[in-house]
Amino acid sequence: MTDTSLRNDLLHEETWLSWNEATKAHTSHKGEQVKFFRDRGNTLFPEAGLGKEI
């Protein structure tokens, strides 16, 4: 294996591990988010009028 391909493999591994950790952090609150929206939670700005029926 050349130095370049070894470096690329190491960078790939570091990136993969980093994405795994970021995904854990990103999805850690999804259960709360589901409950929020099921309980009719709303994240729209009222002044936008996007949640109103016409």
Backbone atoms as SQL, in Angstrom:
CREATE TABLE atoms (id INTEGER PRIMARY KEY, chain TEXT, resi INTEGER, resn TEXT, atom TEXT, x REAL, y REAL, z REAL);
INSERT INTO atoms VALUES
  (1, 'A', 1, 'MET', 'N', 0.849, -1.172, 0.000),
  (2, 'A', 1, 'MET', 'CA', 0.000, 0.000, 0.000),
  (3, 'A', 1, 'MET', 'C', 0.899, 1.241, 0.000),
  (4, 'A', 2, 'THR', 'N', 0.583, 2.201, -0.836),
  (5, 'A', 2, 'THR', 'CA', 1.393, 3.418, -0.898),
  (6, 'A', 2, 'THR', 'C', 1.019, 4.357, 0.238),
  (7, 'A', 3, 'ASP', 'N', 1.895, 5.323, 0.484),
  (8, 'A', 3, 'ASP', 'CA', 1.622, 6.310, 1.538),
  (9, 'A', 3, 'ASP', 'C', 0.319, 7.060, 1.269),
  (10, 'A', 4, 'THR', 'N', 0.093, 7.405, 0.002),
  (11, 'A', 4, 'THR', 'CA', -1.118, 8.145, -0.355),
  (12, 'A', 4, 'THR', 'C', -2.369, 7.321, -0.109),
  (13, 'A', 5, 'SER', 'N', -2.371, 6.071, -0.525),
  (14, 'A', 5, 'SER', 'CA', -3.569, 5.252, -0.327),
  (15, 'A', 5, 'SER', 'C', -3.789, 4.948, 1.154),
  (16, 'A', 6, 'LEU', 'N', -2.722, 4.804, 1.910),
  (17, 'A', 6, 'LEU', 'CA', -2.852, 4.589, 3.350),
  (18, 'A', 6, 'LEU', 'C', -3.451, 5.822, 4.017),
  (19, 'A', 7, 'ARG', 'N', -2.964, 6.995, 3.612),
  (20, 'A', 7, 'ARG', 'CA', -3.504, 8.250, 4.139),
  (21, 'A', 7, 'ARG', 'C', -4.982, 8.388, 3.796),
  (22, 'A', 8, 'ASN', 'N', -5.339, 8.057, 2.562),
  (23, 'A', 8, 'ASN', 'CA', -6.735, 8.128, 2.142),
  (24, 'A', 8, 'ASN', 'C', -7.599, 7.168, 2.947),
  (25, 'A', 9, 'ASP', 'N', -7.094, 5.972, 3.191),
  (26, 'A', 9, 'ASP', 'CA', -7.834, 4.996, 3.996),
  (27, 'A', 9, 'ASP', 'C', -8.041, 5.511, 5.417),
  (28, 'A', 10, 'LEU', 'N', -7.014, 6.117, 5.991),
  (29, 'A', 10, 'LEU', 'CA', -7.132, 6.657, 7.344),
  (30, 'A', 10, 'LEU', 'C', -8.113, 7.827, 7.398),
  (31, 'A', 11, 'LEU', 'N', -8.054, 8.698, 6.399),
  (32, 'A', 11, 'LEU', 'CA', -8.998, 9.813, 6.339),
  (33, 'A', 11, 'LEU', 'C', -10.426, 9.307, 6.178),
  (34, 'A', 12, 'HIS', 'N', -10.590, 8.298, 5.342),
  (35, 'A', 12, 'HIS', 'CA', -11.916, 7.711, 5.143),
  (36, 'A', 12, 'HIS', 'C', -12.446, 7.143, 6.458),
  (37, 'A', 13, 'GLU', 'N', -11.617, 6.440, 7.184),
  (38, 'A', 13, 'GLU', 'CA', -12.012, 5.853, 8.463),
  (39, 'A', 13, 'GLU', 'C', -12.372, 6.941, 9.477),
  (40, 'A', 14, 'GLU', 'N', -11.569, 7.999, 9.553),
  (41, 'A', 14, 'GLU', 'CA', -11.859, 9.100, 10.476),
  (42, 'A', 14, 'GLU', 'C', -13.177, 9.780, 10.122),
  (43, 'A', 15, 'THR', 'N', -13.399, 9.986, 8.841),
  (44, 'A', 15, 'THR', 'CA', -14.645, 10.612, 8.390),
  (45, 'A', 15, 'THR', 'C', -15.838, 9.740, 8.731),
  (46, 'A', 16, 'TRP', 'N', -15.721, 8.448, 8.489),
  (47, 'A', 16, 'TRP', 'CA', -16.798, 7.501, 8.767),
  (48, 'A', 16, 'TRP', 'C', -17.135, 7.505, 10.258),
  (49, 'A', 17, 'LEU', 'N', -16.115, 7.475, 11.113),
  (50, 'A', 17, 'LEU', 'CA', -16.341, 7.496, 12.558),
  (51, 'A', 17, 'LEU', 'C', -16.984, 8.815, 13.002),
  (52, 'A', 18, 'SER', 'N', -16.548, 9.900, 12.404),
  (53, 'A', 18, 'SER', 'CA', -17.104, 11.205, 12.729),
  (54, 'A', 18, 'SER', 'C', -18.582, 11.282, 12.349),
  (55, 'A', 19, 'TRP', 'N', -18.919, 10.786, 11.159),
  (56, 'A', 19, 'TRP', 'CA', -20.321, 10.769, 10.727),
  (57, 'A', 19, 'TRP', 'C', -21.164, 9.908, 11.654),
  (58, 'A', 20, 'ASN', 'N', -20.628, 8.787, 12.107),
  (59, 'A', 20, 'ASN', 'CA', -21.371, 7.928, 13.037),
  (60, 'A', 20, 'ASN', 'C', -21.718, 8.689, 14.312),
  (61, 'A', 21, 'GLU', 'N', -20.756, 9.423, 14.851),
  (62, 'A', 21, 'GLU', 'CA', -21.001, 10.187, 16.075),
  (63, 'A', 21, 'GLU', 'C', -21.991, 11.321, 15.822),
  (64, 'A', 22, 'ALA', 'N', -21.846, 11.997, 14.699),
  (65, 'A', 22, 'ALA', 'CA', -22.768, 13.089, 14.370),
  (66, 'A', 22, 'ALA', 'C', -24.192, 12.563, 14.203),
  (67, 'A', 23, 'THR', 'N', -24.338, 11.402, 13.598),
  (68, 'A', 23, 'THR', 'CA', -25.662, 10.804, 13.408),
  (69, 'A', 23, 'THR', 'C', -26.293, 10.448, 14.740),
  (70, 'A', 24, 'LYS', 'N', -25.510, 9.915, 15.665),
  (71, 'A', 24, 'LYS', 'CA', -26.036, 9.607, 17.003),
  (72, 'A', 24, 'LYS', 'C', -26.569, 10.872, 17.669),
  (73, 'A', 25, 'ALA', 'N', -25.793, 11.936, 17.606),
  (74, 'A', 25, 'ALA', 'CA', -26.203, 13.198, 18.229),
  (75, 'A', 25, 'ALA', 'C', -27.448, 13.762, 17.548),
  (76, 'A', 26, 'HIS', 'N', -27.494, 13.676, 16.234),
  (77, 'A', 26, 'HIS', 'CA', -28.610, 14.233, 15.469),
  (78, 'A', 26, 'HIS', 'C', -29.915, 13.495, 15.748),
  (79, 'A', 27, 'THR', 'N', -29.853, 12.189, 15.897),
  (80, 'A', 27, 'THR', 'CA', -31.071, 11.396, 16.076),
  (81, 'A', 27, 'THR', 'C', -31.444, 11.174, 17.534),
  (82, 'A', 28, 'SER', 'N', -30.633, 11.641, 18.462),
  (83, 'A', 28, 'SER', 'CA', -30.880, 11.364, 19.879),
  (84, 'A', 28, 'SER', 'C', -32.179, 11.979, 20.389),
  (85, 'A', 29, 'HIS', 'N', -32.677, 13.016, 19.753),
  (86, 'A', 29, 'HIS', 'CA', -33.887, 13.696, 20.222),
  (87, 'A', 29, 'HIS', 'C', -35.119, 13.364, 19.388),
  (88, 'A', 30, 'LYS', 'N', -35.029, 12.442, 18.461),
  (89, 'A', 30, 'LYS', 'CA', -36.140, 12.183, 17.546),
  (90, 'A', 30, 'LYS', 'C', -37.395, 11.683, 18.253),
  (91, 'A', 31, 'GLY', 'N', -37.251, 10.906, 19.318),
  (92, 'A', 31, 'GLY', 'CA', -38.425, 10.443, 20.057),
  (93, 'A', 31, 'GLY', 'C', -39.235, 11.602, 20.608),
  (94, 'A', 32, 'GLU', 'N', -38.555, 12.592, 21.168),
  (95, 'A', 32, 'GLU', 'CA', -39.216, 13.791, 21.677),
  (96, 'A', 32, 'GLU', 'C', -39.864, 14.570, 20.541),
  (97, 'A', 33, 'GLN', 'N', -39.211, 14.606, 19.407),
  (98, 'A', 33, 'GLN', 'CA', -39.729, 15.339, 18.258),
  (99, 'A', 33, 'GLN', 'C', -41.022, 14.706, 17.747),
  (100, 'A', 34, 'VAL', 'N', -41.061, 13.386, 17.697),
  (101, 'A', 34, 'VAL', 'CA', -42.270, 12.683, 17.258),
  (102, 'A', 34, 'VAL', 'C', -43.427, 13.030, 18.187),
  (103, 'A', 35, 'LYS', 'N', -43.181, 12.971, 19.492),
  (104, 'A', 35, 'LYS', 'CA', -44.234, 13.300, 20.461),
  (105, 'A', 35, 'LYS', 'C', -44.697, 14.742, 20.285),
  (106, 'A', 36, 'PHE', 'N', -43.766, 15.654, 20.084),
  (107, 'A', 36, 'PHE', 'CA', -44.099, 17.068, 19.897),
  (108, 'A', 36, 'PHE', 'C', -45.069, 17.253, 18.735),
  (109, 'A', 37, 'PHE', 'N', -44.772, 16.652, 17.584),
  (110, 'A', 37, 'PHE', 'CA', -45.632, 16.828, 16.418),
  (111, 'A', 37, 'PHE', 'C', -46.943, 16.056, 16.546),
  (112, 'A', 38, 'ARG', 'N', -46.922, 14.900, 17.175),
  (113, 'A', 38, 'ARG', 'CA', -48.171, 14.154, 17.405),
  (114, 'A', 38, 'ARG', 'C', -49.098, 14.919, 18.341),
  (115, 'A', 39, 'ASP', 'N', -48.521, 15.684, 19.247),
  (116, 'A', 39, 'ASP', 'CA', -49.312, 16.516, 20.156),
  (117, 'A', 39, 'ASP', 'C', -49.658, 17.858, 19.516),
  (118, 'A', 40, 'ARG', 'N', -49.584, 17.908, 18.208),
  (119, 'A', 40, 'ARG', 'CA', -49.924, 19.074, 17.384),
  (120, 'A', 40, 'ARG', 'C', -48.958, 20.237, 17.576),
  (121, 'A', 41, 'GLY', 'N', -47.709, 19.924, 17.870),
  (122, 'A', 41, 'GLY', 'CA', -46.683, 20.956, 17.964),
  (123, 'A', 41, 'GLY', 'C', -46.485, 21.616, 16.605),
  (124, 'A', 42, 'ASN', 'N', -46.077, 22.861, 16.622),
  (125, 'A', 42, 'ASN', 'CA', -45.949, 23.623, 15.388),
  (126, 'A', 42, 'ASN', 'C', -44.661, 24.436, 15.450),
  (127, 'A', 43, 'THR', 'N', -43.861, 24.376, 14.423),
  (128, 'A', 43, 'THR', 'CA', -42.622, 25.151, 14.370),
  (129, 'A', 43, 'THR', 'C', -42.683, 26.271, 13.327),
  (130, 'A', 44, 'LEU', 'N', -43.857, 26.474, 12.731),
  (131, 'A', 44, 'LEU', 'CA', -43.995, 27.531, 11.734),
  (132, 'A', 44, 'LEU', 'C', -44.111, 28.890, 12.418),
  (133, 'A', 45, 'PHE', 'N', -43.604, 29.920, 11.783),
  (134, 'A', 45, 'PHE', 'CA', -43.758, 31.269, 12.299),
  (135, 'A', 45, 'PHE', 'C', -45.195, 31.715, 12.035),
  (136, 'A', 46, 'PRO', 'N', -45.920, 32.162, 13.059),
  (137, 'A', 46, 'PRO', 'CA', -47.321, 32.548, 12.874),
  (138, 'A', 46, 'PRO', 'C', -47.497, 33.627, 11.803),
  (139, 'A', 47, 'GLU', 'N', -46.575, 34.567, 11.741),
  (140, 'A', 47, 'GLU', 'CA', -46.714, 35.667, 10.781),
  (141, 'A', 47, 'GLU', 'C', -46.615, 35.209, 9.328),
  (142, 'A', 48, 'ALA', 'N', -46.103, 34.002, 9.101),
  (143, 'A', 48, 'ALA', 'CA', -46.011, 33.489, 7.734),
  (144, 'A', 48, 'ALA', 'C', -47.361, 32.988, 7.240),
  (145, 'A', 49, 'GLY', 'N', -48.271, 32.669, 8.158),
  (146, 'A', 49, 'GLY', 'CA', -49.592, 32.191, 7.769),
  (147, 'A', 49, 'GLY', 'C', -49.564, 30.852, 7.061),
  (148, 'A', 50, 'LEU', 'N', -48.529, 30.056, 7.277),
  (149, 'A', 50, 'LEU', 'CA', -48.389, 28.797, 6.546),
  (150, 'A', 50, 'LEU', 'C', -49.195, 27.657, 7.150),
  (151, 'A', 51, 'GLY', 'N', -49.614, 27.778, 8.387),
  (152, 'A', 51, 'GLY', 'CA', -50.332, 26.687, 9.030),
  (153, 'A', 51, 'GLY', 'C', -51.837, 26.878, 9.024),
  (154, 'A', 52, 'LYS', 'N', -52.318, 27.879, 8.324),
  (155, 'A', 52, 'LYS', 'CA', -53.744, 28.199, 8.333),
  (156, 'A', 52, 'LYS', 'C', -54.421, 27.708, 7.063),
  (157, 'A', 53, 'GLU', 'N', -55.667, 27.293, 7.235),
  (158, 'A', 53, 'GLU', 'CA', -56.458, 26.909, 6.062),
  (159, 'A', 53, 'GLU', 'C', -56.978, 28.163, 5.391),
  (160, 'A', 54, 'ILE', 'N', -57.103, 28.095, 4.088),
  (161, 'A', 54, 'ILE', 'CA', -57.610, 29.256, 3.328),
  (162, 'A', 54, 'ILE', 'C', -59.067, 29.043, 3.016);
